[in-house]
Amino acid sequence: MPEDGPGLFELPVGGSGRFEPARLTQARARLGMSKTDLAGEVGVSAAAIGQYEAGVNSPRPEVLDRLATALNVRPGFFGVGRPLARIDTVNAHFRSLRSARVSDRQKALATASLVWELTFTLERYVKLPEVDLPVLPAGATPPEAAAALRRHWGLPDGPVRHLVATAESRGIVVAVRPLREIEAVDAFSVVIVDRPVIITTPRRSENVFRHRFSTAHEIGHLLLHGDSGEHSAAVEKEADEFAAAFLTPAAAMDAALPQRLDLAALDRIGRTWGVSPKSLVRRMVERGRTTESSARRAYQRLAMTDDPLADPTSAFPGEMPSLLKKAADLAGDHGAGVPVLAEALRLSPAQVRDLLGDADQRPVLRLVGREN
């Protein structure tokens, strides 16, 4: 762990107060609440919420308590003195649905910032893997970037096994967050204080092939697009090209793919390489093994039989994120368990366990009143 890391936790000298405006923005954005909605919950004006977030005014103690209740955080969450990833300064690449709005992306970024803050907190107690990504020459193409990453990580020419575990071992934090947090976004990646973070949702993680492709897609963004923050169809296409080249290199596919479209054969090959038959149909088009019209017919046949739940990611070791959970377990073994992490983050222990992907499986008790 860097020696100067804990310095970010120290209270600033000469600060004007203990209220951090960006914390209010972060908590509000994470729940997808507008300033007007929050104002109605708290009993102040929307203008007052805007002034709090702009740092013009600070909320009175009783208002701060109501803000905490409305936003499901502790009042201390809004205090200064610990690392903060301001969502308005973080660039991200979103693999999003067409309906994604600015507020949807802010909601996703608020979640990513908390994942990073948890990562940073863990690094006070556990040394996480150093970030290990190659520096590409200017103008590198997606296939060149994919080949460079395979060389840099020392991967063999064959299938990439345990992709998520491999990425985590190279310092990339991967997390799967529930749809209620980022329902309009499929997956995205950010770099916060040099730490890459990839967030996916069950739309991607419910199926191992889709999850692997999405993870590779986001790694492509990290390598090819850095912190440019550009959102365009061209950028997304480049990330797709990277993922295809990384998971199914052209030379290997030339040897592995059948000479003609055979969906049963593609299913067998896909299970060896960890990619979907649909991806391999696209690869056959790119390698000149079939035509676009034949590919369209194949896509239609695959759509009729597709079951996204047939191959759940959870059934494949190495494809579900585990870095943060293992780090937290190790920290706990050395006296820094979930309550200690929660205190550092000013969150509840339940919220920390949720960020770790440790969902509370206990049934919810509901009291039913007697009818008169």
RAKAHU-V904456 format. One record per residue. N is the residue number from 0. RES is the residue in one letter. SS is DSSP state (H for helix, E for strand, L for the rest). NEAR is the number of other ideal C-beta (glycine too) atoms within 12 Angstrom. Layout:
n=N res=RES ss=SS near=NEAR
n=N res=RES ss=SS near=NEAR
This chain:
n=0 res=M ss=L near=21
n=1 res=P ss=L near=17
n=2 res=E ss=L near=9
n=3 res=D ss=L near=12
n=4 res=G ss=H near=24
n=5 res=P ss=H near=18
n=6 res=G ss=H near=17
n=7 res=L ss=H near=25
n=8 res=F ss=H near=23
n=9 res=E ss=L near=14
n=10 res=L ss=L near=15
n=11 res=P ss=L near=17
n=12 res=V ss=L near=9
n=13 res=G ss=L near=7
n=14 res=G ss=L near=15
n=15 res=S ss=L near=14
n=16 res=G ss=L near=20
n=17 res=R ss=L near=22
n=18 res=F ss=E near=30
n=19 res=E ss=L near=31
n=20 res=P ss=H near=30
n=21 res=A ss=H near=31
n=22 res=R ss=H near=43
n=23 res=L ss=H near=44
n=24 res=T ss=H near=36
n=25 res=Q ss=H near=38
n=26 res=A ss=H near=41
n=27 res=R ss=H near=38
n=28 res=A ss=H near=36
n=29 res=R ss=H near=37
n=30 res=L ss=L near=27
n=31 res=G ss=L near=27
n=32 res=M ss=L near=29
n=33 res=S ss=L near=22
n=34 res=K ss=H near=27
n=35 res=T ss=H near=17
n=36 res=D ss=H near=17
n=37 res=L ss=H near=35
n=38 res=A ss=H near=27
n=39 res=G ss=H near=17
n=40 res=E ss=H near=23
n=41 res=V ss=H near=29
n=42 res=G ss=L near=19
n=43 res=V ss=L near=26
n=44 res=S ss=L near=17
n=45 res=A ss=H near=21
n=46 res=A ss=H near=15
n=47 res=A ss=H near=26
n=48 res=I ss=H near=34
n=49 res=G ss=H near=22
n=50 res=Q ss=H near=21
n=51 res=Y ss=H near=36
n=52 res=E ss=H near=34
n=53 res=A ss=H near=17
n=54 res=G ss=L near=21
n=55 res=V ss=L near=15
n=56 res=N ss=L near=22
n=57 res=S ss=L near=26
n=58 res=P ss=L near=34
n=59 res=R ss=L near=17
n=60 res=P ss=H near=15
n=61 res=E ss=H near=14
n=62 res=V ss=H near=28
n=63 res=L ss=H near=31
n=64 res=D ss=H near=20
n=65 res=R ss=H near=25
n=66 res=L ss=H near=40
n=67 res=A ss=H near=30
n=68 res=T ss=H near=19
n=69 res=A ss=H near=27
n=70 res=L ss=H near=34
n=71 res=N ss=L near=21
n=72 res=V ss=L near=31
n=73 res=R ss=L near=25
n=74 res=P ss=H near=27
n=75 res=G ss=H near=25
n=76 res=F ss=H near=37
n=77 res=F ss=H near=35
n=78 res=G ss=E near=29
n=79 res=V ss=L near=27
n=80 res=G ss=L near=25
n=81 res=R ss=L near=34
n=82 res=P ss=L near=33
n=83 res=L ss=L near=34
n=84 res=A ss=L near=34
n=85 res=R ss=L near=27
n=86 res=I ss=H near=34
n=87 res=D ss=H near=22
n=88 res=T ss=H near=19
n=89 res=V ss=L near=35
n=90 res=N ss=L near=29
n=91 res=A ss=E near=45
n=92 res=H ss=E near=43
n=93 res=F ss=E near=42
n=94 res=R ss=E near=39
n=95 res=S ss=E near=29
n=96 res=L ss=L near=21
n=97 res=R ss=L near=12
n=98 res=S ss=L near=13
n=99 res=A ss=L near=24
n=100 res=R ss=L near=19
n=101 res=V ss=H near=20
n=102 res=S ss=H near=26
n=103 res=D ss=H near=29
n=104 res=R ss=H near=33
n=105 res=Q ss=H near=34
n=106 res=K ss=H near=39
n=107 res=A ss=H near=46
n=108 res=L ss=H near=43
n=109 res=A ss=H near=41
n=110 res=T ss=H near=43
n=111 res=A ss=H near=46
n=112 res=S ss=H near=39
n=113 res=L ss=H near=46
n=114 res=V ss=H near=45
n=115 res=W ss=H near=41
n=116 res=E ss=H near=42
n=117 res=L ss=H near=45
n=118 res=T ss=H near=45
n=119 res=F ss=H near=36
n=120 res=T ss=H near=37
n=121 res=L ss=H near=40
n=122 res=E ss=L near=37
n=123 res=R ss=L near=33
n=124 res=Y ss=L near=27
n=125 res=V ss=L near=28
n=126 res=K ss=L near=17
n=127 res=L ss=L near=34
n=128 res=P ss=L near=26
n=129 res=E ss=L near=16
n=130 res=V ss=L near=27
n=131 res=D ss=L near=23
n=132 res=L ss=L near=28
n=133 res=P ss=L near=23
n=134 res=V ss=L near=16
n=135 res=L ss=L near=25
n=136 res=P ss=L near=12
n=137 res=A ss=L near=10
n=138 res=G ss=L near=10
n=139 res=A ss=L near=24
n=140 res=T ss=L near=21
n=141 res=P ss=H near=36
n=142 res=P ss=H near=28
n=143 res=E ss=H near=26
n=144 res=A ss=H near=36
n=145 res=A ss=H near=38
n=146 res=A ss=H near=25
n=147 res=A ss=H near=26
n=148 res=L ss=H near=37
n=149 res=R ss=H near=31
n=150 res=R ss=H near=17
n=151 res=H ss=H near=21
n=152 res=W ss=H near=25
n=153 res=G ss=L near=14
n=154 res=L ss=L near=26
n=155 res=P ss=L near=13
n=156 res=D ss=L near=18
n=157 res=G ss=L near=19
n=158 res=P ss=L near=26
n=159 res=V ss=L near=35
n=160 res=R ss=L near=20
n=161 res=H ss=L near=26
n=162 res=L ss=H near=43
n=163 res=V ss=H near=39
n=164 res=A ss=H near=24
n=165 res=T ss=H near=35
n=166 res=A ss=H near=43
n=167 res=E ss=H near=34
n=168 res=S ss=H near=25
n=169 res=R ss=L near=31
n=170 res=G ss=L near=27
n=171 res=I ss=L near=41
n=172 res=V ss=E near=47
n=173 res=V ss=E near=47
n=174 res=A ss=E near=45
n=175 res=V ss=E near=39
n=176 res=R ss=L near=37
n=177 res=P ss=L near=22
n=178 res=L ss=L near=24
n=179 res=R ss=L near=16
n=180 res=E ss=L near=32
n=181 res=I ss=L near=40
n=182 res=E ss=L near=23
n=183 res=A ss=L near=27
n=184 res=V ss=E near=43
n=185 res=D ss=E near=37
n=186 res=A ss=E near=45
n=187 res=F ss=E near=48
n=188 res=S ss=E near=47
n=189 res=V ss=E near=42
n=190 res=V ss=E near=33
n=191 res=I ss=E near=33
n=192 res=V ss=L near=26
n=193 res=D ss=L near=25
n=194 res=R ss=E near=38
n=195 res=P ss=E near=43
n=196 res=V ss=E near=47
n=197 res=I ss=E near=49
n=198 res=I ss=E near=49
n=199 res=T ss=E near=49
n=200 res=T ss=L near=35
n=201 res=P ss=H near=28
n=202 res=R ss=H near=26
n=203 res=R ss=H near=39
n=204 res=S ss=H near=38
n=205 res=E ss=L near=27
n=206 res=N ss=L near=32
n=207 res=V ss=H near=35
n=208 res=F ss=H near=40
n=209 res=R ss=H near=36
n=210 res=H ss=H near=43
n=211 res=R ss=H near=45
n=212 res=F ss=H near=44
n=213 res=S ss=H near=47
n=214 res=T ss=H near=50
n=215 res=A ss=H near=49
n=216 res=H ss=H near=43
n=217 res=E ss=H near=45
n=218 res=I ss=H near=49
n=219 res=G ss=H near=44
n=220 res=H ss=H near=44
n=221 res=L ss=H near=43
n=222 res=L ss=H near=45
n=223 res=L ss=H near=43
n=224 res=H ss=L near=35
n=225 res=G ss=L near=25
n=226 res=D ss=L near=21
n=227 res=S ss=L near=18
n=228 res=G ss=L near=22
n=229 res=E ss=L near=19
n=230 res=H ss=L near=22
n=231 res=S ss=L near=15
n=232 res=A ss=H near=11
n=233 res=A ss=H near=15
n=234 res=V ss=H near=27
n=235 res=E ss=H near=28
n=236 res=K ss=H near=21
n=237 res=E ss=H near=30
n=238 res=A ss=H near=39
n=239 res=D ss=H near=30
n=240 res=E ss=H near=33
n=241 res=F ss=H near=39
n=242 res=A ss=H near=45
n=243 res=A ss=H near=37
n=244 res=A ss=H near=40
n=245 res=F ss=H near=45
n=246 res=L ss=H near=46
n=247 res=T ss=L near=44
n=248 res=P ss=L near=34
n=249 res=A ss=H near=27
n=250 res=A ss=H near=17
n=251 res=A ss=H near=29
n=252 res=M ss=H near=34
n=253 res=D ss=H near=17
n=254 res=A ss=H near=17
n=255 res=A ss=H near=27
n=256 res=L ss=L near=35
n=257 res=P ss=L near=24
n=258 res=Q ss=L near=14
n=259 res=R ss=L near=15
n=260 res=L ss=L near=29
n=261 res=D ss=L near=22
n=262 res=L ss=H near=30
n=263 res=A ss=H near=17
n=264 res=A ss=H near=22
n=265 res=L ss=H near=36
n=266 res=D ss=H near=27
n=267 res=R ss=H near=17
n=268 res=I ss=H near=31
n=269 res=G ss=H near=36
n=270 res=R ss=H near=21
n=271 res=T ss=H near=23
n=272 res=W ss=H near=35
n=273 res=G ss=L near=35
n=274 res=V ss=L near=42
n=275 res=S ss=L near=37
n=276 res=P ss=H near=36
n=277 res=K ss=H near=30
n=278 res=S ss=H near=39
n=279 res=L ss=H near=42
n=280 res=V ss=H near=40
n=281 res=R ss=H near=35
n=282 res=R ss=H near=38
n=283 res=M ss=H near=36
n=284 res=V ss=H near=24
n=285 res=E ss=H near=26
n=286 res=R ss=L near=25
n=287 res=G ss=L near=15
n=288 res=R ss=L near=27
n=289 res=T ss=L near=27
n=290 res=T ss=L near=16
n=291 res=E ss=H near=16
n=292 res=S ss=H near=12
n=293 res=S ss=H near=20
n=294 res=A ss=H near=28
n=295 res=R ss=H near=18
n=296 res=R ss=H near=17
n=297 res=A ss=H near=35
n=298 res=Y ss=H near=27
n=299 res=Q ss=H near=16
n=300 res=R ss=H near=21
n=301 res=L ss=H near=27
n=302 res=A ss=H near=17
n=303 res=M ss=H near=11
n=304 res=T ss=H near=16
n=305 res=D ss=L near=21
n=306 res=D ss=L near=14
n=307 res=P ss=L near=22
n=308 res=L ss=L near=15
n=309 res=A ss=L near=18
n=310 res=D ss=L near=26
n=311 res=P ss=L near=21
n=312 res=T ss=H near=35
n=313 res=S ss=H near=21
n=314 res=A ss=H near=16
n=315 res=F ss=L near=22
n=316 res=P ss=L near=15
n=317 res=G ss=L near=27
n=318 res=E ss=L near=37
n=319 res=M ss=L near=31
n=320 res=P ss=L near=39
n=321 res=S ss=L near=28
n=322 res=L ss=H near=37
n=323 res=L ss=H near=41
n=324 res=K ss=H near=31
n=325 res=K ss=H near=23
n=326 res=A ss=H near=34
n=327 res=A ss=H near=36
n=328 res=D ss=H near=22
n=329 res=L ss=H near=21
n=330 res=A ss=H near=31
n=331 res=G ss=H near=25
n=332 res=D ss=H near=13
n=333 res=H ss=L near=16
n=334 res=G ss=L near=14
n=335 res=A ss=L near=24
n=336 res=G ss=L near=22
n=337 res=V ss=H near=32
n=338 res=P ss=H near=20
n=339 res=V ss=H near=21
n=340 res=L ss=H near=40
n=341 res=A ss=H near=29
n=342 res=E ss=H near=23
n=343 res=A ss=H near=31
n=344 res=L ss=H near=41
n=345 res=R ss=L near=33
n=346 res=L ss=L near=35
n=347 res=S ss=L near=22
n=348 res=P ss=H near=24
n=349 res=A ss=H near=20
n=350 res=Q ss=H near=32
n=351 res=V ss=H near=35
n=352 res=R ss=H near=27
n=353 res=D ss=H near=31
n=354 res=L ss=H near=41
n=355 res=L ss=L near=38
n=356 res=G ss=L near=29
n=357 res=D ss=L near=24
n=358 res=A ss=L near=15
n=359 res=D ss=L near=16
n=360 res=Q ss=L near=8
n=361 res=R ss=L near=8
n=362 res=P ss=L near=6
n=363 res=V ss=L near=7
n=364 res=L ss=L near=6
n=365 res=R ss=L near=6
n=366 res=L ss=L near=6
n=367 res=V ss=L near=6
n=368 res=G ss=L near=6
n=369 res=R ss=L near=5
n=370 res=E ss=L near=4
n=371 res=N ss=L near=3
